[in-house]
Amino acid sequence: MMHDEPGGFEMKQKAANYAADSAVMQTYGRAEIGFVRGEGCWLISESGDQYLDCASGIAVNTLGHSHPRLVAALTEQASKLWHTSNLYRIPGQEAVAKLLASLSGLDQVFFCNSGAEATEAAVKIARRAAYEKGEPERVTILCAEGAFHGRTIGMLAATDRPLFRTGFGPMPSGFGHVPFGNLNALRDELGPHVAAVMVESVQGEGGAKQVPDGYLTGVRAAADEYGALVIADEVQAGIGRTGRLFSFEDSKIKPDIVAIAKGLAGGFPIGAVIASKAVGDAMTPGTHGSTFGGNPLAMAAARVVLEVLSEDGFLADVRTRAAYLDDALLSLQGQFPAAISECRGRGFLRGIMLDKAIDLGAFVKILRDDYLLCVPAADNTLRLLPPLTISEEEIDLAIIKITAALNTVSKHDGE
């Protein structure tokens, strides 16, 4: 079994050695490898080795690395203006907000710098909207068990996982949790105290788990019945990752609030909250803000990403290649039924749930040693988050490397 492999110990020892020599706070278990250049779906290390990137900076590099249109847009904007302040108009911000409003079917946008900032803002907006309606008692945000909405103190309260909460004292009140995908349990918790239901259509950190068919439609109906809003957390699943610009689109629902970040600017720090006019009008000067939110550089990058994703045929092609990956994963599961418990997710947010006997960290290292980058998730799940531009040939190569790693695991399990 992989638990007895020396790779896991060696990985921890190298990480410990790195930590001892580094001035960087050790909030990540970093691999002892650094990258200096990227092109398309490939990263090049300090030593010149090429790695196939099926992590995308954890669902960030939407168009791959060093996309020529992104490079051109950022270079041009950097030569003109980097930052002013949200005390003044920012023309690029207005253009991107108009694009997002049009593409989402909503009306107003607040810009920030990360996914956690976006989900925090979404919660504030939902509560403020209830307050402005004369319902100040509506403060509770209902979330799913296994959810992940960020690592700020507020968003730690939105998750029920001790892994993220331990050691950070009492959690803020005003959050509740229901079993993921259980509509009856959700309805049992709804009432006049609930401001909003916050939901990921695919739980990324939670193990690439997808909500059951019809669940989002049921959430929308239940929220309407009880006077609550719906917040779609699209931080990881949005911006084309599931083959639609927003992952909730297949359900045909319209959320009241949408939180996005990660892939929106293709690698440049950004976050945003999109809301209906009825909800967004509750936010007036002074109710929220961000020093760097919506800065000209971020807006230049976001505009390129949205324009590329909106081009005729782009997302349809993503869905075609995602279906190709889906077929390959199902075939892989058939080859290794003892090692793979389940293949999960949608589009290019995919998970391979490994048997509990397999050490996920060691498995990720085996792949990395074979020049393939993937990331772990809950439920002993290997997450595949490649750039949306990955080719079928590159998918084939990733599957070959995962197959080799599974053969290694199976060989040791048989010993």
NORTANOR-V178243 format. One record per helix or strand of 3 or more residues. SS is the DSSP state (~ for helix, > for strand). FROM is the first residue (numbers start at 1). TO is the last residue. Records with the same first field share a line. If there is no record, write none. Layout:
BEGIN
SS->FROM-TO  FROM-TO
END
This chain:
BEGIN
~->2-4  6-21  56-59  68-78  91-104  115-132  153-156  162-165  183-189  215-226  247-251  262-265  277-280  296-309  314-335  360-369  392-413
>->35-40  42-45  50-53  108-112  140-144  175-178  194-199  229-233  257-260  271-275  340-346  349-354  375-377  381-384
END
